[in-house]
Amino acid sequence: MQELLTDRTAHRYRDLVADTASRVANRVAGARQPFSGAERADLQRLVDAVDLDAPGVGDTAALDEVDSLFLDNAVWFHHPGYAAHLNCPVVLPAIAAEAVLAAVNTSVDTYDQSTVGTLMERRLIDWTAERIGFPAGGGVFTSGGTQSNFHALFLAREAALGATTAPRREALPRLVVFATASSHFSVGKSALLLGLEDDAVVTVHDDGHGRMDAAALAAAIDAARAAGRIPMAVVATAGTTDRGVIDPVAAIAAVAEPRGVWVHVDAAYGCGLLVSPRRRHLIAGIERARSVTVDFHKSFFQPVSSSALVVREAVDLAAGAWHADYLNPLENAEPNQVDVSLQTTRRFDALKLWTTLRSMGPDRVGELFDTAIDLAAAVHDEIEADGELELVGRSQLSTVLFRVRPAAAPDDAARDALVAPVRRVLFESGRVLVAKTVIDGRPCLKLTLLNPATTLDDVREILRVVKDAATALAGIAGEASVDDLTNDLAGAGVTGEATA
Ligand SMILES: *Cc1c(COP(=O)(O)O)cnc(C)c1O
């Protein structure tokens, strides 16, 4: 039984983890680009070539393979050339805690499996609730913002169905949820999973910059009710994924509360503001929500997964309780987190946040997020002053939306057509990774700056590479030629070694 971690193999575990850590450390220190730029067809061939039915090759050979197959081609979020999605570099104490929780393998579903782990998770939920301003709050760690939003809307659905005199089956198709066009796609997906109608998510007008217009919300709720619908919840986003703007939570609550509508704040992105020494005011009013989504794996620099759903009244969580004789029978008075979770067996992810807060203190975590937001503000200024670039709105957090306007792309249509090929060519080079999205019907490039160690010069280099790619692409007509261009760019040095 030498493969299992037991009292007899503890020494081998120590060596294996030390060896693994040193492999990873070498890779992190040596990453010259955020991505190797390997082609998907080649990666597929490498993956397919592994015979999963073959006899075991042993730890060393298996890890050699992980090294050459995975680490060679992983995407490195700590590299300053990575600026695509909401992925953060991770803090060291959290990675250390990850090693602890993987080895102990605690499951926090019932108290008798996790004991003090349960109490630590609950203490962190209370801590988060206090930061939000929920003195009687409760909640649970989840796998991510998607699950947290789904859970919140499930609780809101149960509350709405409980509050109406109509029978459940009749009330369900009448439920509606309000959100802006900038809200996360998991809102629509949750509505689908919760059995709501296709038209259940009502898009509320924004102020032209992506923030919900509270007066438009009032009108939308009243119109829905007049049409015989049952307003179930409004989702305010505290940090939209693309624009990085924050819905006016206090004004939204002032509209929703008297109308009896559940306010959910999706702070998956903006939750780092809870510990920000300089920007906590941006989420003023969040304490008026009924539920809040926080993604510690975004703005608290935690490894995936680390997220939570927090509710203002702990008692609201009871809607999801279910009792099994073998696990958490009703007469069991222990604090069983399975009673308030959508999951059963569940990782002790809370240990990562615990270790982080104790090692660094909350202010330091908030400073890291503030630093990333400062960088984005400086980049906004930089782009506004650059005649070859066009800024698409200002983020309150750390996203940057922009377009390139090279001389060879004289009008909007030509510039719009450049967005997808620019992103693709850069991705295929592996040198800098940026994202693209659509704002007000027009495509644009997006940077998500969540690396506090990235400097303004690093981002200037990203912008330079983007402009070079756009200029080269603008000289070529149509998507069909992009493959040729990728090769041309490699020759022209755009896909060369990163200087950052
Ligand atoms: C990222 C994000 C989510 C989804 O969170 P996951 O952890 O990826 O499931 C939800 N809402 C917003 C605003 C987000 O930015």
The ligand as a Tripos MOL2 file, in Angstrom:
@<TRIPOS>MOLECULE
LIG
   15    15     1     0     0
SMALL
NO_CHARGES

@<TRIPOS>ATOM
      1 C1        -16.5370   35.5130  -12.6760 C.3       1 LIG1
      2 C2        -17.8840   35.9970  -12.4150 C.ar      1 LIG1
      3 C3        -18.8990   35.1050  -12.0570 C.ar      1 LIG1
      4 C4        -18.7110   33.5990  -12.1170 C.3       1 LIG1
      5 O1        -17.8160   33.1750  -11.1520 O.3       1 LIG1
      6 P1        -17.0750   31.7460  -11.3090 P.3       1 LIG1
      7 O2        -16.2520   31.7060  -10.0870 O.co2     1 LIG1
      8 O3        -16.2820   31.8340  -12.5820 O.co2     1 LIG1
      9 O4        -18.1110   30.6990  -11.3750 O.co2     1 LIG1
     10 C5        -20.1240   35.6200  -11.6930 C.ar      1 LIG1
     11 N1        -20.3430   36.9480  -11.7150 N.ar      1 LIG1
     12 C6        -19.3950   37.8350  -12.0810 C.ar      1 LIG1
     13 C7        -19.7150   39.2960  -12.0650 C.3       1 LIG1
     14 C8        -18.1340   37.3870  -12.4490 C.ar      1 LIG1
     15 O5        -17.2080   38.2640  -12.8390 O.3       1 LIG1
@<TRIPOS>BOND
     1     1     2 1
     2     2     3 ar
     3     2    14 ar
     4     3     4 1
     5     3    10 ar
     6     4     5 1
     7     5     6 1
     8     6     7 2
     9     6     8 1
    10     6     9 1
    11    10    11 ar
    12    11    12 ar
    13    12    13 1
    14    12    14 ar
    15    14    15 1
@<TRIPOS>SUBSTRUCTURE
     1 LIG1         1 GROUP 0 **** ****
